[in-house]
Amino acid sequence: MFRLMVQWILSAVALMITTRVVPGFYITTTTSALIAAIVIGFLSATLGYFLKLITFPLVVLTFGIFTIFINAAMIVVASRLVDGFYVYGYQPAVWAAAVLAILGIVIRFVMQPE
């Protein structure tokens, strides 16, 4: 349970870092970042999984790069659902998905069991 809470907080921090890096990607409050982290995680685990399953041949053909576009779609949907979380266009969502993928690698490295 503790690891889940830490990962949730680190995901919200990754979203806040992304707001500083990607123009057109905004989060107004820390609460919005925490809620957005939950919504993005839920969407990725449900709708994102379904989209990755359907587009599997395209993902294989592009060596996995197409997953960034699927994740960008999840970010756009989450921005429509969460107050205080705004993405102005699909291009900032794609850049945010790429930045979040890199930050996700760092988070997984930090959260590795010792």
Phi, psi and omega in degrees: 000320180296318180296322178296317178296317179295318179295321178298314180295319179295326176294320177294321177296321177298321176296319179294322177295320180297326178297330179281337186262322188255116174290140182092004180236111188229139171230127187276323183226164177294323178298319177297323178294319179295316179293319179297323178298319178294314183294316179297318178298316179294316179296320179294324181284338182252283183295319180297319177299316179298315179295322178293326177293317180292320184265019182308315179300321179291324178295317178295317181298325181263013180057035175090354182293331181296338179297334176297321179290324175294316178296325177296321177296322177295323178294317179297316179297317179296324180293333177284335185266334187253124174290138180088004179235114187232134173233118183263081177110166181279329180297314175299329178293321178294314178297321178295321178297321178293316179296317179294328176295317179294315178294328176296323176298317179296317180297316178297324178294318180293323185274005180300139176292144183269000000 
